[in-house]
């Protein structure tokens, strides 16, 4: 059995879909023509840093994030 933290459980990849609303200067990371919240699918166990990497936000960016509202 695989370690659940690596996003695989019993040989099946587990994912989580998150909805992200980008405010202020972070709106520049929205896809061209997009507006409003965006959905991203990540492997189970992904961190906020992993999400920001997928969005394209630099690891050293200063920002405020709210999780679960």
SVG drawing of the C-alpha trace seen along z (x, -y; Angstrom):
<svg xmlns="http://www.w3.org/2000/svg" viewBox="-16 -45 28 47">
<polyline fill="none" stroke="black" stroke-width="0.4" points="0.0,0.0 1.4,-3.4 1.8,-6.2 -1.4,-8.3 0.7,-11.6 2.1,-11.1 -1.4,-11.3 -1.6,-7.6 -3.7,-5.1 -3.8,-1.4 -2.4,-2.2 -5.1,-4.8 -4.1,-8.5 -6.2,-10.7 -6.8,-14.3 -8.4,-17.3 -10.1,-20.2 -9.8,-23.6 -11.5,-26.9 -9.3,-29.9 -10.4,-33.6 -7.5,-35.9 -7.8,-39.5 -5.9,-42.7 -2.4,-42.2 -2.8,-38.4 -5.5,-38.8 -2.7,-39.0 -2.4,-35.2 -5.9,-34.6 -5.9,-32.9 -6.5,-35.4 -10.2,-36.3 -11.0,-34.6 -12.9,-36.3 -14.0,-35.1 -12.9,-32.0 -10.8,-29.4 -10.7,-25.6 -7.4,-23.7 -7.0,-19.9 -4.0,-18.9 -2.7,-15.6 -4.0,-14.7 -1.6,-16.1 -0.7,-19.1 0.3,-22.3 -0.6,-25.9 3.0,-26.3 2.2,-23.6 -1.0,-25.4 0.8,-28.7 3.4,-27.0 0.6,-25.6 -0.9,-29.1 2.5,-30.6 3.1,-32.7 6.8,-32.9 7.8,-31.1 9.2,-34.3 6.1,-36.4 4.6,-38.2 0.9,-37.6 -2.0,-36.8 -3.9,-33.6 -7.2,-32.6 -8.0,-28.9 -11.6,-27.6 -13.0,-31.1"/>
</svg>
